[in-house]
Every structure is written in C-alpha cells, then in structure tokens.
C-alpha cells in the first residue's frame, strides 16, 4: 500500500495513504440555478487542462475525457500497458485540484478494510473507534485495481454508486466531489483479475492512453516532467469551483431528439444478435451526463449530437458484452458490434 512521501504534502493538497484528512461532509453544495456562465466554465477548464499538460505529455483527448468524468460526477478506469502514464495522468488531475486525495496501491493480499477503514478498540474509552480508510477523500486513485481480489474490488461498489460507506451498521456519506480514478493493466497480463460486469458498470468511462507520438516521447525524454514537475504541481481549482462546474453540467440543456437518439442506440444494442448484454438505463443516463459535460468543455450550455457521438465508445464499450465473451474473454468483439450500431443508427441533424 502506498505510504505518503515527505514531498507529497503541500498547502491545500492533502496527499495521503491510509491516514486521510477528512473535510466536513456537511459543507453545502450549490443549489438553484448555476452561477457560472459557459464562458467562465471554459476558462476554468482550460486552466485545469493546461496544468495537467505540464506533467502529462501525451494523449490530449484522454485529459479531456478525464475532465468530462469530473464534471459529470463520474468515475474513470484507465486501462493500458505499463509505462504509458496512467498513474501520472491520474495524479496530475488530483494535484491540480485543491481537494483531499488518497492513493492506494492495490495488491492481491489487500482486504476491503484496507480501503474502507476498520474499527479499532480504544482501551481508554472502552469502545471501538472507526478509523477511516483512504476512500474518505475527494479523489481516490486506485492503482492497478485488477491486481487485487474481486472481494476487495467489490468493496468500492457502494461508494462509487451511492457515495456512501456502510461499515459496522453505520452509513457514512462521502464528501463531494468524490471521484475514483482507477488504473489497470490489460487482463491478459499475469497476476490480474477480471473486473466483474457490475464493477465495470460503475465507471462512467473506460479509456486507453496509447503510446505517445514520437514528438511527445522526445519531450518526455528531454524534460522528464513526471520526475521533476509532478511533485511541484500546484492546484489551480478549488473544491467550490469543482462543485459549481458540476452544478452547471447538471443544467445543460439536452434536446428531445438527442434523448431519443440515445434511446435508439440503447435499444439497438439490446436487440443485437451478437450481444448478450446491451446498454442498461444506467448506461443511457451516463451517456447523457457525459454529453452534458462535453458541452460544458466546449463552452456551451446545450448539447449537440457530436457531444453524444464523442462519448459513446468510452462510456458504452465496457458495458456491452458479446455472446462469445465468456468463452474467449475478448472484449474487442463487443466494441466492434457497438461501432456497427453507431454506424446503423442515424444521429439527429
């Protein structure tokens, strides 16, 4: 499990392992109409994007998708081979936000209590005291999530869906914003466990970074930003600004023809002969919310069809299951079928 490094502690950026700072969960979130304009939101987002790019020199679209998940109150799974910057990207996002942050390095011997917390007997009071785990943070980096057992993976389910933790008969709410950024190596790598469908469904997006371009890789070799700049990266957005952006995202207008387009896409996957599991209502909700967030990213307070199209694969590909998946474990067949559906279902003009 990750332990804090002395350089990890900076004003306003609480980077911890098991010992996590816990802001007051009763602090109010925005209500009523948004108090941010689309242009103001775009300026805030651009500031966040540029801060992340100081240390992550790679897939710009991956940065935008990570920000979309933040705006949409969603969780993100970053899947790719080792060494392409998954942890750097996730840590750069967390350091760019003046919010509490915990990182957990998941291993096969880890137990649910290592993530959620544990009750410890206090001999002075004669009572059990609950010691909160790393999940009690605004941003949780679950590094190499598929190297721990399904039992520990499942410990995250309630928190990711309900933003609560239930332990010893108590239900504790997690402070907003709450976002899980998980990384994993491809399933075929040795020592990994397949994430169950219900766990995958809790992630708004599953994204892949890919290898950098030759130009980007040359910058990485010359500048080594993850070594020199990451520990010095300062936050550019506070908790209140994140909540205001999320509130603005909730109020983005989405026309009825776009809603019907999302429903047609979902029904096409449910009826497709090559798919055992199509898109659920939770998936359509996720796609609509991601489209709203993409509109905010573009400086608009309304959705266009492109906002849906750009999000279908990262939001939906991990939620459809092909009929041959159980025998082969190959997830690419479901992706190809999803792409076929996208081609066949006409989008609004």
WOZI-V232437 format. One record per residue. N is the residue number from 1. RES is the residue in one small letter. OMEGA is omega as a letter, one per 30 degrees, with the letter a starting at -180 (* if undefined). Layout:
BEGIN
N,RES,OMEGA
N,RES,OMEGA
END
This chain:
BEGIN
1,x,a
2,x,l
3,x,a
4,x,l
5,x,a
6,x,a
7,x,a
8,x,a
9,x,l
10,x,l
11,x,l
12,x,a
13,x,a
14,x,a
15,x,a
16,x,l
17,x,l
18,x,l
19,x,a
20,x,l
21,x,a
22,x,l
23,x,a
24,x,a
25,x,a
26,x,a
27,x,a
28,x,l
29,x,a
30,x,l
31,x,l
32,x,a
33,x,l
34,x,l
35,x,l
36,x,l
37,x,l
38,x,l
39,x,l
40,x,l
41,x,a
42,x,l
43,x,l
44,x,a
45,x,l
46,x,l
47,x,l
48,x,a
49,x,a
50,x,l
51,x,l
52,x,a
53,x,l
54,x,a
55,x,l
56,x,l
57,x,a
58,x,a
59,x,a
60,x,l
61,x,l
62,x,l
63,x,a
64,x,l
65,x,l
66,x,l
67,x,l
68,x,l
69,x,l
70,x,a
71,x,a
72,x,a
73,x,a
74,x,l
75,x,a
76,x,l
77,x,l
78,x,a
79,x,l
80,x,a
81,x,l
82,x,l
83,x,a
84,x,l
85,x,a
86,x,a
87,x,l
88,x,a
89,x,a
90,x,l
91,x,l
92,x,l
93,x,a
94,x,a
95,x,l
96,x,a
97,x,l
98,x,a
99,x,l
100,x,a
101,x,l
102,x,l
103,x,l
104,x,l
105,x,a
106,x,a
107,x,a
108,x,a
109,x,a
110,x,a
111,x,l
112,x,a
113,x,l
114,x,l
115,x,a
116,x,a
117,x,a
118,x,l
119,x,a
120,x,a
121,x,l
122,x,a
123,x,a
124,x,a
125,x,a
126,x,a
127,x,l
128,x,l
129,x,a
130,x,l
131,x,a
132,x,l
133,x,a
134,x,a
135,x,l
136,x,l
137,x,l
138,x,l
139,x,l
140,x,l
141,x,l
142,x,a
143,x,l
144,x,a
145,x,a
146,x,l
147,x,l
148,x,a
149,x,l
150,x,l
151,x,l
152,x,l
153,x,a
154,x,l
155,x,a
156,x,a
157,x,a
158,x,a
159,x,a
160,x,a
161,x,a
162,x,a
163,x,l
164,x,l
165,x,l
166,x,a
167,x,l
168,x,l
169,x,l
170,x,l
171,x,a
172,x,l
173,x,l
174,x,a
175,x,l
176,x,f
177,x,l
178,x,a
179,x,l
180,x,l
181,x,a
182,x,l
183,x,l
184,x,l
185,x,l
186,x,a
187,x,a
188,x,l
189,x,a
190,x,l
191,x,l
192,x,l
193,x,l
194,x,l
195,x,l
196,x,a
197,x,a
198,x,l
199,x,l
200,x,a
201,x,l
202,x,l
203,x,l
204,x,a
205,x,l
206,x,a
207,x,l
208,x,a
209,x,a
210,x,l
211,x,l
212,x,l
213,x,l
214,x,a
215,x,l
216,x,a
217,x,l
218,x,l
219,x,l
220,x,a
221,x,a
222,x,a
223,x,a
224,x,a
225,x,a
226,x,l
227,x,a
228,x,a
229,x,a
230,x,a
231,x,a
232,x,a
233,x,a
234,x,l
235,x,l
236,x,l
237,x,a
238,x,a
239,x,a
240,x,l
241,x,l
242,x,a
243,x,l
244,x,l
245,x,l
246,x,l
247,x,l
248,x,l
249,x,l
250,x,a
251,x,l
252,x,a
253,x,l
254,x,a
255,x,a
256,x,a
257,x,l
258,x,l
259,x,a
260,x,l
261,x,l
262,x,l
263,x,l
264,x,l
265,x,a
266,x,a
267,x,l
268,x,l
269,x,a
270,x,a
271,x,a
272,x,a
273,x,a
274,x,a
275,x,l
276,x,l
277,x,l
278,x,a
279,x,l
280,x,l
281,x,l
282,x,l
283,x,l
284,x,l
285,x,l
286,x,a
287,x,l
288,x,a
289,x,l
290,x,l
291,x,l
292,x,a
293,x,l
294,x,l
295,x,l
296,x,l
297,x,a
298,x,l
299,x,l
300,x,l
301,x,l
302,x,a
303,x,l
304,x,a
305,x,a
306,x,l
307,x,l
308,x,a
309,x,a
310,x,a
311,x,a
312,x,a
313,x,a
314,x,a
315,x,a
316,x,a
317,x,a
318,x,a
319,x,l
320,x,a
321,x,l
322,x,a
323,x,a
324,x,a
325,x,a
326,x,a
327,x,a
328,x,a
329,x,a
330,x,a
331,x,a
332,x,a
333,x,l
334,x,l
335,x,l
336,x,l
337,x,l
338,x,l
339,x,l
340,x,l
341,x,l
342,x,l
343,x,a
344,x,a
345,x,a
346,x,l
347,x,l
348,x,l
349,x,*
END
